[in-house]
Amino acid sequence: MAAPPEEYRLSARHYDATYALLRTPSGDVDFYRALAREAGGPVLELGCGTGRVLLPIARDGIPCTGLEASAEMLAILRGMTPPPNLALVRGRMEHFDLGGARFALVFSAFRAFQHLLDVDDQLACLACVRRHLAPRGRFAFDVFNPQLARIADDSDAETEDARFAADGVETVRFAARRQDRARQVMTLRLRYEHRRDGVIVGEEREEFRLRWFLRWELEHLLARAGFAVDALWGDFHRRPFAGDPPEIVIVARPAS
């Protein structure tokens, strides 16, 4: 997950416990791991977070680099004793320069691209990706497929979306969303309620913003940045993008 350094201090602490429940069942780890095996390496992940996706790839023996803006996320990842074939770099995905390093696969998992809120940052990121791709290299990423009824909902109601326990404390996460439809930006407000023996013993709050994209908007954005779409799926099992799928999963390559 890419993030400005001032964000995600709280989410970093709860990231692995939360998204083992909310994200890993989607199949995204296996999907990107398969792409990395097809590419053979080296591999670069933009917004690697705590390594939920990248660590399994590195442990396959594939040379990997993880780029992440959050110092808190990187500290947690370094504490997991990553293998020596995984290099970690603190930096932002919209302006990074890894020198002469070139990658057979660059990917950005779990909607990290949606943290780029305006077109200038999105194009800057894609330009960086192109510069760092090896010949015949590919760029893969995913975003959520926006549910228009949900975007139209202004209720801003808080709902529980995860709970997990550690060291005798149960943590319950509540989420609320506010939509800025003119900018296509969602503000996600998170509240972590900590309970011991059913009694609330603490509470923490955090919020961040995500830009949502429609399928054709992404295709036009990639074309403007000099990419051609190789594949577009509706989930991580490579099912066609049809009906109203939960994900927009794209694999692209430089057009020339």
C-alpha positions in Angstrom: 0.0 0.0 0.0 1.5 3.3 -1.1 1.1 6.1 1.4 2.4 9.5 2.2 4.8 9.2 5.2 2.4 11.0 7.5 -0.3 8.5 6.9 -0.9 4.8 8.0 1.0 4.8 11.3 -2.1 3.2 12.9 -3.0 1.0 10.0 0.5 -0.4 9.7 0.2 -1.9 13.2 -3.0 -3.7 12.3 -2.4 -4.3 8.6 -1.5 -8.0 8.6 -4.2 -9.1 11.0 -6.9 -7.0 9.2 -6.1 -7.9 5.6 -5.4 -11.6 6.2 -9.2 -11.5 6.9 -10.4 -8.9 4.3 -8.0 -9.3 1.4 -6.0 -12.5 1.2 -9.1 -14.6 0.5 -9.6 -12.7 -2.8 -6.7 -14.7 -4.2 -4.5 -11.6 -5.0 -1.3 -13.1 -3.4 -1.5 -16.2 -5.6 -2.3 -14.1 -8.6 0.7 -11.8 -8.3 2.9 -14.7 -7.3 2.0 -16.5 -10.5 2.7 -13.4 -12.6 6.1 -13.2 -10.9 6.9 -16.8 -11.7 5.9 -16.3 -15.3 8.2 -13.2 -15.5 11.1 -14.9 -13.7 12.3 -11.7 -12.1 13.4 -9.3 -11.2 10.2 -8.0 -9.7 9.3 -4.6 -8.3 6.2 -3.9 -6.1 5.0 -0.3 -5.8 3.4 0.2 -2.3 4.6 -3.1 -0.9 3.3 -2.3 2.6 4.3 -4.9 5.2 5.0 -7.5 2.4 1.8 -9.4 2.4 2.1 -10.0 -1.3 5.8 -9.4 -1.9 7.3 -11.7 0.8 5.8 -14.9 -0.7 7.3 -14.0 -4.1 10.7 -13.2 -2.6 10.6 -16.5 -0.7 10.2 -18.3 -4.0 13.8 -17.1 -4.7 12.8 -14.4 -7.2 14.9 -11.2 -7.0 12.5 -8.5 -5.6 12.4 -4.9 -4.7 9.7 -3.3 -2.6 9.0 0.4 -2.8 7.0 1.9 0.1 6.4 5.5 1.4 5.4 4.6 4.9 8.4 4.1 7.3 6.0 2.3 9.7 5.1 -0.3 7.1 8.8 -0.8 6.1 9.8 -1.3 9.8 7.3 -4.0 10.2 8.4 -5.7 7.0 12.1 -5.5 8.0 11.1 -7.1 11.3 9.9 -10.2 9.5 13.4 -11.1 8.4 13.0 -10.8 4.7 15.3 -13.0 2.5 18.4 -11.4 1.1 17.0 -11.3 -2.4 14.4 -8.7 -1.3 15.6 -5.1 -1.4 13.5 -2.4 0.3 13.4 1.2 -0.7 11.5 4.1 0.9 9.9 6.2 -1.8 6.7 7.3 -3.4 5.3 5.6 -6.4 4.6 8.8 -8.4 8.3 9.8 -8.4 10.9 7.1 -7.9 14.2 6.5 -9.5 16.0 3.2 -8.9 19.0 4.0 -11.2 19.7 1.4 -13.9 17.5 -1.3 -12.3 15.0 -2.8 -14.8 12.3 -5.3 -14.0 10.5 -8.0 -15.8 7.4 -7.3 -13.7 6.3 -4.2 -11.9 3.1 -4.6 -10.0 1.0 -2.6 -7.5 -1.3 -4.8 -5.4 -4.3 -4.1 -3.3 -5.4 -0.8 -4.9 -2.3 1.1 -4.1 -2.7 3.0 -7.4 -5.9 4.5 -6.0 -3.9 6.5 -3.5 -2.9 8.7 -6.5 -5.7 11.2 -6.4 -5.1 13.3 -9.5 -4.2 12.6 -13.1 -0.7 14.3 -12.9 0.4 11.9 -10.2 -1.1 8.9 -12.0 0.7 9.8 -15.2 3.9 10.4 -13.3 3.7 7.0 -11.7 3.1 5.3 -15.1 6.1 7.2 -16.6 8.3 5.9 -13.7 7.0 2.4 -14.4 7.8 2.6 -18.1 11.4 3.7 -17.3 11.9 0.8 -15.0 10.5 -2.0 -17.2 12.9 -4.4 -18.9 12.3 -5.2 -22.6 9.0 -7.1 -22.8 8.3 -6.3 -19.2 4.8 -5.9 -17.9 2.9 -3.8 -15.4 0.1 -5.3 -13.3 -2.2 -3.6 -10.8 -5.7 -3.8 -9.4 -8.4 -1.3 -8.3 -11.9 -1.9 -7.0 -14.7 -1.8 -9.6 -16.9 1.0 -8.2 -20.4 0.0 -7.1 -22.4 2.9 -8.3 -25.3 2.4 -5.8 -22.7 2.5 -3.0 -21.1 5.6 -4.4 -24.5 7.3 -4.5 -25.1 6.5 -0.8 -24.6 9.6 1.4 -25.5 7.9 4.7 -21.9 7.8 5.9 -22.9 5.0 8.3 -20.2 3.3 10.3 -20.1 -0.5 10.0 -17.9 -3.2 11.5 -15.7 -4.8 8.9 -13.1 -6.9 10.8 -12.2 -8.2 14.2 -9.1 -10.1 15.5 -7.4 -10.8 18.7 -3.8 -10.6 20.0 -2.3 -10.8 23.5 -5.7 -11.1 25.1 -7.1 -8.0 23.4 -9.8 -8.2 20.8 -9.7 -5.4 18.2 -12.8 -4.5 16.2 -12.5 -2.3 13.2 -15.3 0.0 12.1 -15.3 1.8 8.7 -17.3 4.7 7.4 -17.1 6.2 3.9 -17.7 9.7 2.5 -17.9 10.3 -1.2 -16.7 13.3 -3.2 -18.3 12.3 -6.5 -17.1 15.4 -8.4 -13.5 14.3 -7.8 -14.1 10.6 -7.7 -12.5 10.4 -4.2 -13.6 8.4 -1.3 -12.6 9.3 2.3 -12.3 6.1 4.4 -12.6 6.7 8.1 -11.4 3.8 10.3 -12.0 3.3 14.0 -10.2 0.6 16.0 -12.0 -0.4 19.2 -9.9 -2.4 21.6 -11.7 -4.7 24.1 -10.5 -6.9 26.9 -13.0 -9.4 28.3 -15.7 -7.6 26.5 -14.8 -4.2 28.0 -13.6 -1.3 25.8 -10.1 -0.4 26.9 -9.0 1.9 24.1 -9.9 3.4 20.7 -7.8 4.7 17.8 -8.9 6.5 14.6 -7.4 7.1 11.2 -8.6 8.2 7.7 -7.3 8.2 4.2 -8.5 8.9 0.7 -8.9 6.7 -2.4 -9.6 7.7 -6.0 -12.0 5.4 -7.8 -11.8 4.6 -11.5 -14.1 3.2 -14.2 -12.8 0.5 -16.5 -12.6 2.7 -19.7 -11.0 5.6 -17.8 -8.1 3.3 -16.8 -7.7 2.1 -20.4 -7.5 5.6 -21.7 -5.1 6.6 -18.9 -2.8 3.7 -19.8 -3.0 4.6 -23.5 -2.1 8.2 -22.7 0.9 7.0 -20.8 2.1 4.8 -23.7 0.8 1.4 -22.5 -1.2 -1.3 -24.2 -3.5 -3.6 -22.2 -2.6 -7.2 -22.4 -5.3 -8.5 -20.1 -8.2 -7.2 -18.1 -10.0 -9.4 -15.6 -12.8 -9.0 -13.0 -11.1 -10.9 -10.2 -7.9 -12.6 -9.3 -9.0 -16.0 -10.8 -8.7 -14.4 -14.3 -12.4 -14.4 -14.9 -13.5 -12.0 -17.7 -14.5 -8.5 -16.8 -18.3 -8.9 -17.3 -21.4 -8.0 -15.4 -20.5 -6.2 -12.2 -17.3 -7.8 -10.9 -15.6 -6.8 -7.7 -12.2 -5.9 -9.2 -10.5 -4.3 -12.2 -7.3 -6.3 -12.7 -5.0 -5.1 -15.5 -1.8 -6.4 -17.0 -0.3 -3.9 -19.5 3.0 -3.5 -21.4 4.6 -0.5 -23.1 3.0 0.1 -26.5 6.3 0.6 -28.2 
